[in-house]
Amino acid sequence: MAVVFAPKAQSFTQTFLLFLMVSLSRAGLDAHYYGQTCPQAEKIILGAVYNASMHDPKVPARILRMFFHDCFIRGCDASVLLDSTSGNQAEKDGPPNISLRSFYVIDDAKTKLEMACPHTVSCADIVAIAARDAVTMTGGPYWNVLKGRKDGRVSKAAETINLPAPTFNVTQLIQSFARRGLGVNDMVALSGAHSLGFSHCSSFQARLHNFSSVHGTDPSMNDEFAENLRKKCPKPNKDRNAGEFLDSTSSTLDNEYYKRIMAGKGVLGSDQALVGDYRSRWIVEAFAKDQSLFFREFAASMMKLGNVGVIENGEVRLKCGVVN
């Protein structure tokens, strides 16, 4: 179902969300899934995310990224949390996930939940709820997370090759999201998660030096912005921690991300590409002009992403890093 931006977009989105919630409830997910078995679940998870964020402001961005990287591989089954074993290299040790952090926040929430409601709340649901809390805590929208996911038992590092790359063009992005049942509107809305966070030079350095036989720097970049990035990411670059925030308001989830890519100040090639393609540019423009519209569509798309690959025959892990 495509979202049409018109004067009645809000009522359309509300209708869409109602349809979505009905569809997901048929799939076994329910906003009140733990209403009887663990009514304090969301409060416990919020506490874990809040306390960690007070000590480390990078936590919200990291939790949100963790949710994306989980759902994009085997679906939202917490497979990204599983530790590698002697016989298997797990997702978290795949090349795109080496930089994932803050797993301890999920472990902390799980430990508290096991004390309050043993063998009840899945790690997959903890990640989904924590991602919502990370968004709301940084100024973004709130939505009722549908719950009832089960935890998967399989996690393979090799499968992380299926994550969207920072070098993807719009066609590649559309194809990647479509394989998860997500449309172009979802792709552009969810890209807004880059309103939070930081990227290391390795993810965008190819845009700065010897970009092509004609251009030394990606011509879609603002010249002054490109020069600043070249100073932070020289070639060769000996500082592995060097990089750039993905947004000028990197601790707040807002629509500034869209304004920046409209101005040629997207850090990642995949972000800047959204402006250069007619299929996505008009959505970027709409979100750049109307933050409330972006918030509504972001929440709707997060709910759709949260239903990707939901399994009903999994387990509720006692510890998120190992299968039972």
C-alpha positions in Angstrom: 0.0 0.0 0.0 1.6 3.3 -1.1 1.5 6.4 1.0 0.3 9.4 -0.9 1.3 12.8 0.5 -1.8 14.9 0.3 -3.8 17.1 2.7 -5.4 13.9 4.1 -2.1 12.2 4.6 -2.5 12.0 8.4 -5.9 10.3 8.2 -4.5 8.0 5.5 -1.6 7.1 7.7 -3.9 6.4 10.7 -6.0 4.1 8.5 -2.9 2.4 7.3 -1.6 1.9 10.9 -5.0 0.4 11.9 -4.8 -2.0 8.9 -1.2 -2.8 9.8 -2.0 -3.6 13.4 -4.9 -5.8 12.5 -2.7 -7.7 10.0 0.1 -8.1 12.5 -2.2 -9.3 15.3 -3.2 -12.1 12.9 0.4 -12.9 12.6 0.6 -13.4 16.4 1.8 -9.9 17.4 -0.1 -7.8 19.9 0.6 -4.5 21.6 -0.7 -6.0 24.9 1.1 -9.4 24.5 2.6 -9.2 27.9 -0.3 -7.5 29.6 -1.0 -10.4 31.9 2.3 -12.3 31.9 4.7 -9.4 32.4 2.9 -6.0 32.6 6.1 -4.2 33.7 8.1 -5.4 30.7 8.2 -2.1 28.8 9.0 -0.1 31.9 12.0 -2.4 32.7 13.3 -2.1 29.1 12.9 1.7 29.1 14.8 1.9 32.4 17.7 -0.1 30.9 17.9 2.1 27.8 17.6 5.3 29.8 20.2 4.5 32.4 22.7 3.4 29.7 22.0 6.5 27.6 22.7 8.8 30.6 26.2 7.3 30.9 26.8 7.1 27.1 24.9 9.3 24.7 25.8 7.0 21.8 23.5 4.3 23.1 20.3 5.3 21.3 21.9 5.4 17.9 23.6 2.0 18.6 20.3 0.4 19.7 18.4 1.7 16.7 21.2 0.4 14.4 21.1 -3.0 16.2 17.4 -3.3 15.5 17.9 -2.6 11.7 20.8 -5.1 11.5 18.8 -7.8 13.2 15.6 -7.4 11.2 17.4 -7.2 7.8 19.1 -10.6 8.0 16.8 -13.3 9.3 14.0 -11.0 10.4 13.4 -9.6 13.8 14.5 -12.7 15.7 17.4 -11.4 17.8 19.9 -13.5 15.8 22.2 -10.5 15.8 22.6 -11.0 19.6 23.9 -14.5 19.4 27.6 -15.1 20.2 29.9 -17.0 17.9 30.8 -20.5 18.9 33.7 -22.8 18.0 31.6 -24.2 15.2 29.9 -21.1 13.9 30.7 -17.4 13.3 27.6 -15.5 14.2 26.1 -12.3 12.7 27.7 -9.9 15.2 31.1 -11.0 14.0 30.3 -10.4 10.3 32.2 -7.5 8.7 29.2 -5.0 8.7 28.5 -5.7 12.3 31.9 -5.5 13.8 31.1 -1.9 14.8 27.8 -2.8 16.5 27.9 -1.8 20.1 25.8 -1.6 23.4 24.7 -5.3 23.5 25.1 -4.9 27.2 22.0 -2.7 27.3 19.9 -5.6 26.0 21.6 -8.0 28.4 20.8 -5.7 31.3 17.2 -5.5 30.4 17.0 -9.3 29.9 18.6 -10.0 33.3 16.0 -7.7 35.0 13.1 -9.3 33.0 14.2 -12.8 34.0 14.0 -11.8 37.6 10.6 -10.2 37.2 9.0 -12.5 34.7 11.1 -15.7 34.1 11.1 -17.3 30.6 8.5 -14.8 29.3 9.9 -11.8 27.3 11.9 -12.7 24.1 15.2 -11.0 23.3 13.7 -10.1 19.9 10.9 -8.1 21.6 13.4 -6.4 23.9 15.4 -5.1 20.9 12.2 -3.9 19.2 11.0 -2.1 22.3 14.4 -0.7 23.0 14.6 0.7 19.5 11.3 2.5 19.9 12.5 3.9 23.3 15.8 5.0 21.6 13.8 7.0 19.0 11.4 8.6 21.5 14.2 9.4 24.0 16.0 11.4 21.3 13.0 13.5 20.3 11.4 11.2 17.8 7.9 9.7 17.6 6.3 7.1 19.9 4.4 4.1 18.7 2.9 1.0 20.4 5.3 -1.8 19.7 3.5 -5.0 18.7 5.0 -7.9 20.7 5.1 -11.7 20.7 8.2 -12.3 18.6 10.2 -15.4 19.3 14.0 -15.8 19.3 15.7 -17.6 16.5 18.3 -20.3 16.9 20.4 -19.6 13.8 23.0 -16.8 13.2 25.5 -16.8 10.4 28.1 -14.1 9.8 28.2 -14.8 6.1 24.6 -13.6 5.8 25.5 -10.1 6.8 26.5 -9.5 3.2 22.8 -9.0 2.6 22.8 -5.7 4.6 22.4 -2.6 2.5 25.8 -1.1 1.9 26.7 2.6 2.3 27.7 2.6 -1.3 24.3 1.5 -2.6 22.5 3.5 -5.3 18.7 3.9 -5.1 17.9 0.9 -7.3 20.0 -1.3 -5.0 18.3 0.2 -1.9 14.9 -0.4 -3.4 15.7 -4.0 -4.2 17.1 -4.6 -0.7 14.1 -3.2 1.1 11.7 -4.9 -1.3 13.1 -8.2 -0.3 11.9 -7.4 3.2 8.4 -6.4 2.1 9.2 -2.7 2.4 8.5 -0.1 -0.3 10.2 3.1 -1.5 8.4 5.2 1.1 9.6 2.9 3.9 13.1 3.0 2.5 13.3 6.8 2.6 11.6 7.1 6.0 13.8 4.5 7.6 16.9 6.1 6.2 15.9 9.0 8.5 17.4 6.8 11.3 20.7 8.3 10.1 19.6 11.4 11.9 21.4 9.7 14.8 24.8 8.4 14.8 28.3 8.5 13.5 30.1 6.9 10.5 33.8 6.0 10.3 35.8 7.2 7.3 36.0 3.8 5.8 32.3 4.0 4.9 32.5 7.1 2.8 36.2 7.7 2.1 35.8 6.5 -1.5 33.7 9.6 -2.1 36.5 11.9 -1.1 39.6 10.7 -3.0 39.9 9.6 -6.7 36.1 9.2 -7.0 36.3 8.6 -10.7 38.5 9.3 -13.7 36.8 12.7 -14.1 36.1 13.7 -10.5 38.4 13.6 -7.5 35.4 14.0 -5.2 31.8 12.8 -5.6 30.3 15.7 -7.5 27.0 15.3 -5.6 28.7 16.6 -2.4 28.7 20.2 -1.3 32.2 21.5 -2.0 32.8 23.0 1.4 31.4 19.9 3.1 33.6 17.7 1.0 36.7 19.7 1.9 35.9 19.4 5.7 35.5 15.6 5.3 38.8 15.3 3.5 40.5 17.0 6.4 39.0 14.5 8.8 39.6 11.6 6.5 42.9 12.1 4.8 44.4 9.5 2.5 46.1 7.5 3.9 44.1 7.6 7.2 45.9 6.2 10.2 43.1 7.0 12.7 40.6 4.2 12.6 38.3 6.1 14.9 38.1 9.1 12.6 34.8 9.9 10.9 31.8 12.2 10.8 28.4 12.5 12.4 25.6 11.6 10.0 23.6 14.7 11.0 24.4 18.1 12.5 21.9 17.3 15.3 23.3 13.8 15.8 21.8 13.2 19.2 18.3 14.2 18.2 16.1 12.3 15.8 14.5 15.0 13.5 14.2 15.9 9.8 17.5 17.8 9.7 19.0 14.7 7.9 16.7 15.3 4.9 17.6 19.0 4.8 21.3 18.2 4.8 21.1 15.7 1.9 19.0 18.2 0.0 22.0 20.6 0.4 24.6 18.0 -0.7 25.8 17.3 2.8 25.0 13.6 3.0 27.9 11.7 4.6 27.1 8.3 3.0 26.8 7.8 -0.7 23.6 5.8 -0.1 22.1 8.8 1.7 23.0 11.4 -0.9 21.7 9.1 -3.7 18.2 9.6 -2.4 18.2 13.1 -3.7 19.5 12.2 -7.1 16.8 9.7 -8.1 13.2 10.8 -9.0 11.7 7.8 -7.2 13.0 9.0 -3.8 13.7 12.7 -4.2 10.1 13.9 -3.8 9.7 11.9 -0.6 13.0 13.5 0.7 11.6 16.9 -0.1 8.3 16.2 1.7 10.1 15.0 4.8 12.5 18.0 4.7 9.6 20.4 4.7 7.4 18.6 7.3 8.9 17.0 10.3 5.5 15.8 11.6 4.9 13.9 8.3 8.4 12.3 8.6 7.6 11.2 12.2 4.3 9.6 11.2 5.8 7.8 8.3 8.9 6.7 10.3 6.7 5.2 13.0 4.6 3.4 10.4 7.7 2.0 8.7 9.3 1.0 12.0 6.2 -1.1 12.7 6.4 -2.7 9.3 10.1 -3.4 9.7 9.4 -4.9 13.2 7.2 -7.6 11.5 9.8 -8.8 9.0 10.6 -12.5 9.4 8.7 -12.8 12.7 8.8 -16.5 13.8 6.3 -18.3 15.9 8.2 -21.5 16.4 11.3 -20.1 18.0 12.1 -19.8 21.7 12.4 -17.3 24.5 16.1 -17.3 25.3 17.2 -17.3 28.9 20.3 -15.3 27.9 20.3 -13.3 24.7 23.8 -14.3 23.6 23.1 -18.1 23.5 20.4 -20.5 22.5 18.6 -22.4 25.2 
